Amino acid sequence: MLIGFSTGGGEVARYIGRHGTKRIAKAVLVSAVPPLMLKTDANPGGLPKEVFDGFRASFLADRSQFFKDVASGPFFGFNRPGAKISQGMIDSWWLQGMMGGHKNTYECIKGSSGNNKIICCLLTRQSNTRYYAAYRTAE
C-alpha cells in the first residue's frame, strides 16, 4: 500500500503512472498536490514562475525565516481575513523544515517550479521499526 500526503500524494500518482499497479494493493492520496504546480499553457491554474523564484531567493537568503514566513502566511491559509492563526502549527512546520537537508529542501522548491523533475520521494519501511526517506531527482 502506498499512502501519500501533500507532495507525497503527487509522488504516489507519479509512481503509479510510471510503474503501474501490479505491485500495489492500494493507494491513498491525502490532500495531494498536483504533479505540476507551475503555471504553463497546459496548466493555466498553476502559480507563476516568479512565486517559485521568490521562494528560492528567500530560502537562500534566510532559510529559518523562510519557514516561518511561509507557515505564517499562505501555507496554512493564515494570510486570509479572519483566519485563526496557530503558533503551534507554525512552530511545528518551522521545526520540520529546519530538520530537512538544505540542498534537498531547495531541490523540492526547484522541482515544484518545473525546473527539475522529482522522481522519487517516498517514505519506506525497513523491518518493523526503521523508516527512511529516499529522494532522487532526474539528471
DSSP file (Angstrom, degrees, kcal/mol; ACC not computed):
  #  RESIDUE AA STRUCTURE BP1 BP2  ACC     N-H-->O    O-->H-N    N-H-->O    O-->H-N    TCO  KAPPA ALPHA  PHI   PSI    X-CA   Y-CA   Z-CA
    1    1 A M              0   0    0      0, 0.0     2,-0.5     0, 0.0    26,-0.2   0.000 360.0 360.0 360.0 135.9    0.0    0.0    0.0
    2    2 A L  E     -a   27   0A   0     24,-2.1    26,-2.5     2,-0.0     2,-0.5  -0.961 360.0-173.1-112.9 131.4    1.2    3.5   -0.8
    3    3 A I  E     -a   28   0A   0     -2,-0.5     2,-0.5    24,-0.2    26,-0.2  -0.992   4.0-173.8-123.6 127.1   -0.1    6.5    1.1
    4    4 A G  E     -a   29   0A   0     24,-2.9    26,-3.1    -2,-0.5     2,-0.4  -0.980   6.6-168.4-127.6 127.1    0.8   10.0    0.0
    5    5 A F  E >   -a   30   0A   0     -2,-0.5     3,-2.1    24,-0.2    26,-0.2  -0.927  63.7 -34.3-110.1 135.8    0.1   13.2    1.8
    6    6 A S  T >> S+     0   0    0     24,-2.1    27,-1.6    -2,-0.4     4,-1.1  -0.349 141.4   5.6  58.4-121.4    0.6   16.6    0.2
    7    7 A T  H 3> S+     0   0    0      1,-0.3     4,-1.7     2,-0.2     3,-0.3   0.856 129.9  63.2 -60.2 -34.6    3.6   16.3   -2.1
    8    8 A G  H <> S+     0   0    0     -3,-2.1     4,-2.2     1,-0.2    -1,-0.3   0.817  96.1  58.8 -60.1 -31.3    3.8   12.6   -1.3
    9    9 A G  H <> S+     0   0    0     -3,-1.0     4,-2.2    21,-0.2    -1,-0.2   0.896 104.6  49.7 -64.4 -40.2    0.3   12.2   -3.0
   10   10 A G  H  X S+     0   0    0     -4,-1.1     4,-2.4    -3,-0.3    -2,-0.2   0.866 110.0  51.6 -63.5 -36.4    1.8   13.6   -6.2
   11   11 A E  H  X S+     0   0    0     -4,-1.7     4,-2.7     2,-0.2    -2,-0.2   0.871 107.4  51.6 -70.5 -36.7    4.6   11.1   -5.9
   12   12 A V  H  X S+     0   0    0     -4,-2.2     4,-2.4     2,-0.2     5,-0.2   0.934 111.8  47.7 -62.8 -44.7    2.3    8.2   -5.4
   13   13 A A  H  X S+     0   0    0     -4,-2.2     4,-2.3     1,-0.2    -2,-0.2   0.913 113.0  48.1 -62.4 -42.5    0.4    9.2   -8.5
   14   14 A R  H  X S+     0   0    0     -4,-2.4     4,-2.1     2,-0.2     5,-0.2   0.909 109.9  52.5 -64.6 -42.1    3.6    9.6  -10.5
   15   15 A Y  H  X S+     0   0    0     -4,-2.7     4,-3.1     1,-0.2     5,-0.4   0.934 111.1  46.6 -58.9 -47.1    4.9    6.2   -9.3
   16   16 A I  H  X S+     0   0    0     -4,-2.4     4,-2.2     1,-0.2    -1,-0.2   0.898 111.2  52.7 -63.7 -40.3    1.7    4.5  -10.5
   17   17 A G  H  < S+     0   0    0     -4,-2.3    -1,-0.2    -5,-0.2    -2,-0.2   0.857 118.1  36.5 -62.6 -35.4    1.9    6.3  -13.8
   18   18 A R  H  < S+     0   0    0     -4,-2.1    -2,-0.2    -5,-0.1    -1,-0.2   0.854 133.4  21.5 -84.9 -37.7    5.4    5.2  -14.3
   19   19 A H  H  < S-     0   0    0     -4,-3.1     3,-0.4     1,-0.2     4,-0.2   0.483  95.9-134.5-116.5  -5.6    5.3    1.6  -12.9
   20   20 A G     <  -     0   0    0     -4,-2.2    -1,-0.2    -5,-0.4     3,-0.2  -0.241  32.8 -76.0  78.3-170.9    1.6    0.6  -12.9
   21   21 A T  S >  S+     0   0    0      1,-0.1     3,-1.6     2,-0.1    -1,-0.2   0.279  91.5 108.7-112.5   7.9   -0.3   -1.0  -10.1
   22   22 A K  T 3  S+     0   0    0     -3,-0.4    -1,-0.1     1,-0.3    -2,-0.1   0.865  89.9  35.6 -56.6 -39.5    0.9   -4.6  -10.3
   23   23 A R  T 3  S+     0   0    0     -4,-0.2     2,-0.5    -3,-0.2    -1,-0.3   0.275 105.6  84.1 -98.8  10.6    2.9   -4.4   -7.1
   24   24 A I    <   -     0   0    0     -3,-1.6     3,-0.1     1,-0.2    -1,-0.0  -0.958  48.8-174.8-120.6 123.2    0.5   -2.1   -5.2
   25   25 A A  S    S-     0   0    0     -2,-0.5     2,-0.3     1,-0.3    -1,-0.2   0.889  76.8  -3.6 -78.4 -40.9   -2.6   -3.4   -3.4
   26   26 A K        -     0   0    0      2,-0.0   -24,-2.1   -23,-0.0     2,-0.4  -0.982  58.1-154.7-149.3 155.6   -4.0    0.0   -2.6
   27   27 A A  E     -a    2   0A   0     -2,-0.3     2,-0.4   -26,-0.2   -24,-0.2  -1.000   8.0-166.4-134.6 136.9   -3.1    3.7   -3.0
   28   28 A V  E     -a    3   0A   0    -26,-2.5   -24,-2.9    -2,-0.4     2,-0.6  -0.988   2.6-165.4-125.8 124.9   -4.3    6.6   -0.8
   29   29 A L  E     -a    4   0A   0     -2,-0.4     2,-0.6   -26,-0.2   -24,-0.2  -0.950   7.8-170.9-109.8 119.3   -3.9   10.2   -1.8
   30   30 A V  E    S-a    5   0A   0    -26,-3.1   -24,-2.1    -2,-0.6   -21,-0.2  -0.940  72.0 -28.8-115.6 115.1   -4.5   12.6    1.1
   31   31 A S  S    S-     0   0    0     -2,-0.6    -1,-0.2   -26,-0.2   -22,-0.1   0.902  91.0-169.3  46.5  48.2   -4.7   16.3    0.3
   32   32 A A        -     0   0    0    -27,-0.1   -25,-0.2   -23,-0.1    -1,-0.2  -0.369  16.0-133.8 -73.8 144.8   -2.4   15.6   -2.7
   33   33 A V        -     0   0    0    -27,-1.6    -1,-0.1    -3,-0.1     4,-0.1  -0.614  32.3 -96.6 -89.8 156.4   -0.8   18.4   -4.7
   34   34 A P        -     0   0    0      0, 0.0   -24,-0.1     0, 0.0    -1,-0.1  -0.371  31.5-115.2 -69.1 154.5   -0.8   18.3   -8.5
   35   35 A P  S    S+     0   0    0      0, 0.0     2,-0.5     0, 0.0    -2,-0.0   0.804 106.6  40.3 -60.7 -28.2    2.3   16.9  -10.2
   36   36 A L        +     0   0    0      1,-0.1    76,-0.1    77,-0.1    77,-0.1  -0.970  56.8 171.7-125.9 118.1    2.9   20.3  -11.7
   37   37 A M        +     0   0    0     75,-0.7    10,-3.1    -2,-0.5     2,-0.2   0.562  51.3 102.5 -97.2 -11.5    2.4   23.4   -9.7
   38   38 A L  B    S-b   47   0B   0     74,-0.3     2,-0.5     8,-0.2     8,-0.2  -0.504  78.5-114.8 -77.5 138.5    3.9   25.8  -12.3
   39   39 A K        +     0   0    0      8,-3.0     2,-0.3    -2,-0.2    10,-0.2  -0.613  51.9 152.2 -73.1 123.0    1.7   27.9  -14.5
   40   40 A T        -     0   0    0      3,-1.3     3,-0.3    -2,-0.5     6,-0.2  -0.829  62.5 -92.3-138.3 176.3    2.1   26.9  -18.1
   41   41 A D  S    S+     0   0    0     -2,-0.3    -1,-0.0     1,-0.2    -2,-0.0   0.887 131.1  44.4 -59.4 -37.6   -0.1   26.9  -21.2
   42   42 A A  S    S+     0   0    0      1,-0.2    -1,-0.2     2,-0.1     3,-0.1   0.645 122.7  38.1 -81.2 -15.5   -1.2   23.3  -20.3
   43   43 A N    >   +     0   0    0     -3,-0.3     3,-1.8     1,-0.1    -3,-1.3  -0.582  65.1 163.6-134.1  70.0   -1.7   24.3  -16.6
   44   44 A P  T 3  S+     0   0    0      0, 0.0    -5,-0.1     0, 0.0    -1,-0.1   0.670  73.6  61.6 -67.0 -16.3   -3.2   27.8  -16.6
   45   45 A G  T 3  S+     0   0    0     -7,-0.1    -6,-0.1    -3,-0.1    -3,-0.0   0.420  86.0 104.3 -88.4   2.3   -4.3   27.4  -12.9
   46   46 A G  S <  S-     0   0    0     -3,-1.8    -8,-0.2    -8,-0.2    -7,-0.1  -0.112  80.9 -87.8 -76.1 177.8   -0.7   27.0  -11.7
   47   47 A L  B     -b   38   0B   0    -10,-3.1    -8,-3.0     1,-0.1    -1,-0.1  -0.649  45.9-103.4 -87.1 142.3    1.5   29.5   -9.9
   48   48 A P    >>  -     0   0    0      0, 0.0     3,-1.5     0, 0.0     4,-0.9  -0.293  29.0-116.1 -61.4 149.8    3.6   32.0  -11.8
   49   49 A K  H 3> S+     0   0    0      1,-0.3     4,-2.5   -10,-0.2     3,-0.2   0.804 112.4  68.6 -56.3 -31.8    7.3   31.2  -12.0
   50   50 A E  H 3> S+     0   0    0      1,-0.2     4,-2.3     2,-0.2    -1,-0.3   0.812  92.4  58.8 -61.0 -30.7    8.0   34.4  -10.1
   51   51 A V  H <> S+     0   0    0     -3,-1.5     4,-2.1     2,-0.2    -1,-0.2   0.938 110.0  42.0 -62.6 -46.0    6.4   32.9   -7.0
   52   52 A F  H  X S+     0   0    0     -4,-0.9     4,-2.7    -3,-0.2    -2,-0.2   0.858 111.2  55.6 -70.6 -35.5    8.9   30.0   -7.0
   53   53 A D  H  X S+     0   0    0     -4,-2.5     4,-2.4     1,-0.2    -1,-0.2   0.919 109.8  47.7 -60.2 -42.3   11.8   32.4   -7.8
   54   54 A G  H  X S+     0   0    0     -4,-2.3     4,-2.7     2,-0.2     5,-0.2   0.895 110.3  51.5 -65.1 -41.2   10.8   34.3   -4.7
   55   55 A F  H  X S+     0   0    0     -4,-2.1     4,-2.6     2,-0.2    -2,-0.2   0.937 111.9  46.5 -60.0 -46.8   10.6   31.2   -2.6
   56   56 A R  H  X S+     0   0    0     -4,-2.7     4,-2.4     2,-0.2    -2,-0.2   0.919 113.4  48.3 -63.9 -43.1   14.1   30.1   -3.7
   57   57 A A  H  X S+     0   0    0     -4,-2.4     4,-2.1     2,-0.2    -1,-0.2   0.921 113.8  46.9 -63.5 -43.8   15.6   33.5   -3.2
   58   58 A S  H  X S+     0   0    0     -4,-2.7     4,-2.4     2,-0.2     8,-0.3   0.902 111.2  52.3 -63.6 -41.3   14.0   33.8    0.3
   59   59 A F  H  < S+     0   0    0     -4,-2.6     4,-0.2    -5,-0.2    -2,-0.2   0.918 112.8  43.8 -61.1 -45.3   15.2   30.3    1.2
   60   60 A L  H  < S+     0   0    0     -4,-2.4     3,-0.3     1,-0.2    -1,-0.2   0.841 114.0  50.8 -70.5 -32.9   18.8   31.0    0.2
   61   61 A A  H  < S-     0   0    0     -4,-2.1    -2,-0.2     1,-0.2    -1,-0.2   0.910 137.1  -7.9 -72.2 -42.2   18.8   34.4    2.0
   62   62 A D     X  -     0   0    0     -4,-2.4     4,-2.4    -5,-0.2    -1,-0.2  -0.608  61.6-174.0-160.1  88.4   17.4   33.2    5.3
   63   63 A R  H  > S+     0   0    0     -3,-0.3     4,-1.8    -4,-0.2     5,-0.2   0.878  86.7  50.9 -55.4 -45.2   16.3   29.6    5.5
   64   64 A S  H  > S+     0   0    0      1,-0.2     4,-1.5     2,-0.2    -1,-0.2   0.929 112.4  45.5 -62.3 -46.4   14.9   29.8    9.0
   65   65 A Q  H  > S+     0   0    0      1,-0.2     4,-3.1     2,-0.2     5,-0.2   0.863 106.7  61.2 -66.3 -34.9   12.9   32.9    8.3
   66   66 A F  H  X S+     0   0    0     -4,-2.4     4,-2.7    -8,-0.3     5,-0.3   0.936 104.9  47.3 -55.0 -48.8   11.6   31.4    5.1
   67   67 A F  H  X S+     0   0    0     -4,-1.8     4,-1.6     1,-0.2    -1,-0.2   0.853 113.9  47.6 -66.1 -33.6   10.0   28.5    7.0
   68   68 A K  H  X S+     0   0    0     -4,-1.5     4,-2.2     2,-0.2    -2,-0.2   0.925 113.8  47.2 -69.4 -44.7    8.4   31.0    9.5
   69   69 A D  H  X S+     0   0    0     -4,-3.1     4,-0.7     2,-0.2    -2,-0.2   0.917 114.0  45.2 -65.3 -45.0    7.1   33.3    6.7
   70   70 A V  H ><>S+     0   0    0     -4,-2.7     5,-2.1    -5,-0.2     3,-0.6   0.920 115.6  47.1 -66.9 -42.7    5.6   30.5    4.6
   71   71 A A  I 3<>S+     0   0    0     -4,-1.6     5,-0.5    -5,-0.3     7,-0.3   0.869 113.4  47.7 -67.7 -35.6    4.0   28.8    7.5
   72   72 A S  I 3<5S+     0   0    0     -4,-2.2    -1,-0.2    -5,-0.2    -2,-0.2   0.547 124.1  28.5 -84.0  -5.2    2.5   32.0    9.0
   73   73 A G  I <<>S-     0   0    0     -4,-0.7     5,-1.3    -3,-0.6     6,-1.1   0.417 126.3  -5.6-117.0-106.1    1.1   33.1    5.6
   74   74 A P  I   5S+     0   0    0      0, 0.0     3,-0.4     0, 0.0    -3,-0.1   0.750 111.3  72.7 -74.4 -26.0    0.0   31.1    2.7
   75   75 A F  I   <S+     0   0    0     -5,-2.1    -4,-0.2     1,-0.3    -3,-0.1   0.921 115.7  20.6 -61.3 -47.5    0.8   27.5    3.6
   76   76 A F  T   <S-     0   0    0     -5,-0.5    -1,-0.3    -6,-0.4    -5,-0.1   0.348 113.0-107.4 -99.7   4.6   -1.9   27.1    6.2
   77   77 A G  T > 5S+     0   0    0     -4,-0.4     3,-1.6    -3,-0.4    -2,-0.1   0.695  74.9 139.8  77.8  18.6   -4.1   30.0    4.9
   78   78 A F  T 3 < +     0   0    0     -5,-1.3     5,-0.1    -7,-0.3     7,-0.1   0.591  61.2  69.2 -72.2  -8.5   -3.2   32.2    7.8
   79   79 A N  T 3  S+     0   0    0     -6,-1.1    -1,-0.3     2,-0.1    -6,-0.1   0.413  79.4 101.4 -87.2   1.9   -3.0   35.1    5.4
   80   80 A R  S X  S-     0   0    0     -3,-1.6     3,-1.9    -7,-0.2     2,-0.0  -0.619  87.9 -94.6 -86.4 145.7   -6.7   35.1    4.9
   81   81 A P  T 3  S+     0   0    0      0, 0.0    -1,-0.1     0, 0.0    -2,-0.1  -0.343 109.8  12.4 -58.4 134.3   -9.0   37.6    6.6
   82   82 A G  T 3  S+     0   0    0      1,-0.3     2,-0.1    -4,-0.1    -3,-0.1   0.468  88.4 152.4  79.6   2.5  -10.4   36.1    9.9
   83   83 A A    <   -     0   0    0     -3,-1.9     2,-0.8    -5,-0.1    -1,-0.3  -0.419  46.9-128.7 -67.6 138.6   -8.1   33.2    9.9
   84   84 A K        -     0   0    0     -2,-0.1     2,-0.3     2,-0.0    -1,-0.1  -0.804  26.3-143.8 -88.9 110.2   -7.3   31.8   13.4
   85   85 A I        -     0   0    0     -2,-0.8     2,-0.7    -7,-0.1     3,-0.1  -0.579   8.2-156.1 -81.1 132.5   -3.5   31.6   13.5
   86   86 A S     >  -     0   0    0     -2,-0.3     4,-2.0     1,-0.2     3,-0.2  -0.918   8.1-169.2-109.7 107.1   -2.0   28.7   15.4
   87   87 A Q  H  > S+     0   0    0     -2,-0.7     4,-2.8     1,-0.2     5,-0.2   0.841  89.5  59.8 -62.5 -32.5    1.5   29.5   16.6
   88   88 A G  H  > S+     0   0    0      2,-0.2     4,-2.3     1,-0.2    -1,-0.2   0.910 105.5  46.6 -61.9 -42.8    1.9   25.8   17.4
   89   89 A M  H  > S+     0   0    0      2,-0.2     4,-2.5    -3,-0.2     5,-0.2   0.908 113.0  49.6 -66.0 -41.3    1.3   24.8   13.8
   90   90 A I  H  X S+     0   0    0     -4,-2.0     4,-2.5     1,-0.2    -2,-0.2   0.936 112.7  46.9 -61.6 -46.7    3.8   27.5   12.6
   91   91 A D  H  X S+     0   0    0     -4,-2.8     4,-2.4     1,-0.2    -2,-0.2   0.887 112.3  50.1 -63.7 -39.8    6.4   26.3   15.1
   92   92 A S  H  X S+     0   0    0     -4,-2.3     4,-2.4     2,-0.2    -1,-0.2   0.923 112.2  46.6 -64.7 -44.5    5.9   22.7   14.1
   93   93 A W  H  X S+     0   0    0     -4,-2.5     4,-2.4     2,-0.2    -2,-0.2   0.898 111.7  51.9 -65.9 -39.8    6.2   23.4   10.4
   94   94 A W  H  X S+     0   0    0     -4,-2.5     4,-2.6    -5,-0.2    -2,-0.2   0.938 110.1  49.0 -59.0 -47.5    9.3   25.5   11.0
   95   95 A L  H  X S+     0   0    0     -4,-2.4     4,-1.5     1,-0.2    -2,-0.2   0.916 111.1  49.0 -61.1 -44.4   10.9   22.7   13.0
   96   96 A Q  H  X S+     0   0    0     -4,-2.4     4,-0.7     1,-0.2    -1,-0.2   0.912 112.6  48.8 -61.9 -41.9   10.2   20.1   10.3
   97   97 A G  H >< S+     0   0    0     -4,-2.4     3,-0.8     1,-0.2    -2,-0.2   0.901 109.9  50.7 -63.7 -41.6   11.6   22.4    7.7
   98   98 A M  H 3< S+     0   0    0     -4,-2.6    -1,-0.2     1,-0.2    -2,-0.2   0.744 104.7  58.3 -70.7 -23.0   14.8   23.1    9.6
   99   99 A M  H 3< S+     0   0    0     -4,-1.5    -1,-0.2    -5,-0.2    -2,-0.2   0.695  90.8  91.0 -78.8 -18.2   15.3   19.3   10.1
  100  100 A G  S << S-     0   0    0     -3,-0.8     2,-0.1    -4,-0.7    -3,-0.0  -0.403  92.5 -94.3 -74.9 153.7   15.4   18.8    6.4
  101  101 A G     >  -     0   0    0      1,-0.1     4,-2.6    -2,-0.1     5,-0.3  -0.418  29.5-128.2 -66.4 142.5   18.6   18.9    4.5
  102  102 A H  H  > S+     0   0    0      1,-0.2     4,-2.2     2,-0.2     5,-0.2   0.936 107.5  40.9 -59.2 -50.9   19.4   22.4    2.9
  103  103 A K  H  > S+     0   0    0      2,-0.2     4,-2.7     1,-0.2    -1,-0.2   0.914 114.8  51.8 -66.5 -43.0   20.0   21.1   -0.6
  104  104 A N  H  > S+     0   0    0      2,-0.2     4,-1.7     1,-0.2    -2,-0.2   0.924 112.0  46.0 -60.2 -44.9   17.1   18.5   -0.5
  105  105 A T  H  X S+     0   0    0     -4,-2.6     4,-1.8     2,-0.2    -1,-0.2   0.918 112.8  49.8 -65.5 -43.3   14.6   21.2    0.6
  106  106 A Y  H  X S+     0   0    0     -4,-2.2     4,-2.6    -5,-0.3    -2,-0.2   0.915 109.2  52.5 -60.2 -43.0   15.9   23.7   -2.0
  107  107 A E  H  X S+     0   0    0     -4,-2.7     4,-3.0     1,-0.2    -1,-0.2   0.831 104.7  56.0 -64.8 -32.0   15.6   21.0   -4.7
  108  108 A C  H  X S+     0   0    0     -4,-1.7     4,-2.0     2,-0.2    -1,-0.2   0.916 109.7  45.5 -64.9 -42.2   12.0   20.3   -3.7
  109  109 A I  H  X S+     0   0    0     -4,-1.8     4,-1.1     2,-0.2    -2,-0.2   0.935 114.7  48.5 -63.5 -44.9   11.2   24.0   -4.3
  110  110 A K  H ><>S+     0   0    0     -4,-2.6     5,-1.5     1,-0.2     6,-0.6   0.905 110.8  50.7 -60.6 -43.3   13.1   23.9   -7.5
  111  111 A G  H ><5S+     0   0    0     -4,-3.0     3,-1.4     1,-0.2     5,-0.2   0.861 105.4  56.1 -64.4 -36.4   11.2   20.7   -8.5
  112  112 A S  H 3<5S+     0   0    0     -4,-2.0   -75,-0.7     1,-0.3   -74,-0.3   0.757 102.6  57.2 -66.9 -24.3    7.8   22.3   -7.8
  113  113 A S  T <<5S-     0   0    0     -4,-1.1    -1,-0.3    -3,-0.5    -2,-0.2   0.379 118.0-109.4 -91.3   5.8    8.6   25.1  -10.2
  114  114 A G  T < 5S+     0   0    0     -3,-1.4    -3,-0.2     2,-0.3    -2,-0.1   0.502  91.1 111.7  85.8   2.6    9.2   22.8  -13.1
  115  115 A N  S   <S+     0   0    0     -5,-1.5     2,-0.3     1,-0.2    -4,-0.2   0.664  86.5  19.1 -80.8 -15.8   13.0   23.3  -13.3
  116  116 A N  S    S-     0   0    0     -6,-0.6     2,-0.6    -5,-0.2    -2,-0.3  -0.991  77.6-124.4-153.1 143.5   13.7   19.7  -12.1
  117  117 A K        -     0   0    0     -2,-0.3    21,-2.1    21,-0.1     2,-0.7  -0.829  17.9-143.1 -96.2 124.3   11.6   16.6  -12.1
  118  118 A I  E     +C  137   0C   0     -2,-0.6    19,-0.2    19,-0.2     3,-0.1  -0.772  21.4 179.0 -84.0 117.9   11.3   14.9   -8.7
  119  119 A I  E     +     0   0C   0     17,-1.4     2,-0.4    -2,-0.7    -1,-0.2   0.906  62.7  10.4 -87.1 -46.5   11.4   11.2   -9.4
  120  120 A C  E     +C  136   0C   0     16,-1.5    16,-1.7     2,-0.0    -1,-0.3  -0.972  49.4 154.2-144.8 124.5   11.1    9.6   -6.0
  121  121 A C  E     +C  135   0C   0     -2,-0.4     2,-0.4    14,-0.2    14,-0.2  -0.599  33.5 151.6-143.7  77.1   10.3   11.0   -2.6
  122  122 A L  E     -C  134   0C   0     12,-1.2    12,-1.9    -2,-0.1     2,-0.7  -0.852  43.8-138.4-116.8 144.3    8.9    8.1   -0.7
  123  123 A L  E     -C  133   0C   0     -2,-0.4     2,-0.3    10,-0.2    10,-0.2  -0.908  35.1-176.5 -96.1 119.1    8.8    7.1    3.0
  124  124 A T  E     -C  132   0C   0      8,-2.1     8,-1.7    -2,-0.7     2,-0.5  -0.794  21.6-125.1-119.2 160.8    9.5    3.4    3.1
  125  125 A R  E     -C  131   0C   0     -2,-0.3     2,-0.5     6,-0.2     6,-0.2  -0.903  15.0-167.0-111.4 127.3    9.7    0.9    5.9
  126  126 A Q  E  >  -C  130   0C   0      4,-3.1     4,-1.6    -2,-0.5     3,-0.4  -0.964  66.5 -32.9-111.0 125.3   12.6   -1.4    6.6
  127  127 A S  T  4 S-     0   0    0     -2,-0.5     0, 0.0     1,-0.2     0, 0.0  -0.238 103.1 -57.3  55.2-149.4   11.9   -4.2    9.1
  128  128 A N  T  4 S+     0   0    0      1,-0.1    -1,-0.2    -3,-0.0     3,-0.0   0.602 132.1  27.9 -97.8 -12.2    9.3   -3.3   11.7
  129  129 A T  T  4 S+     0   0    0     -3,-0.4     2,-0.5     1,-0.1    -2,-0.2   0.635  96.1  84.3-126.2 -18.1   11.0   -0.3   13.3
  130  130 A R  E  <  -C  126   0C   0     -4,-1.6    -4,-3.1     2,-0.0     2,-0.4  -0.779  46.5-178.7-100.4 132.8   13.2    1.5   10.9
  131  131 A Y  E     +C  125   0C   0     -2,-0.5     2,-0.3    -6,-0.2    -6,-0.2  -0.946   3.5 177.1-121.2 144.9   11.9    4.1    8.4
  132  132 A Y  E     -C  124   0C   0     -8,-1.7    -8,-2.1    -2,-0.4     2,-0.4  -0.992  23.5-129.2-145.5 155.9   14.0    6.0    5.9
  133  133 A A  E     -C  123   0C   0     -2,-0.3     2,-0.5   -10,-0.2   -10,-0.2  -0.874  15.3-158.3-106.3 135.6   13.3    8.6    3.2
  134  134 A A  E     +C  122   0C   0    -12,-1.9   -12,-1.2    -2,-0.4     2,-0.4  -0.955  14.1 177.2-113.2 128.3   14.6    8.2   -0.4
  135  135 A Y  E     +C  121   0C   0     -2,-0.5     2,-0.3   -14,-0.2   -14,-0.2  -0.995   6.6 159.2-134.4 128.4   14.9   11.2   -2.5
  136  136 A R  E     -C  120   0C   0    -16,-1.7   -16,-1.5    -2,-0.4   -17,-1.4  -0.994  19.0-155.7-148.0 142.2   16.3   11.4   -6.0
  137  137 A T  E     -C  118   0C   0     -2,-0.3   -19,-0.2   -19,-0.2     2,-0.1  -0.804  32.7 -93.8-115.4 160.5   15.9   13.9   -8.9
  138  138 A A              0   0    0    -21,-2.1   -21,-0.1    -2,-0.3    -1,-0.1  -0.397 360.0 360.0 -69.3 147.6   16.3   13.4  -12.6
  139  139 A E              0   0    0     -2,-0.1    -1,-0.1   -23,-0.1   -23,-0.0   0.446 360.0 360.0 -81.6 360.0   19.7   14.2  -14.1
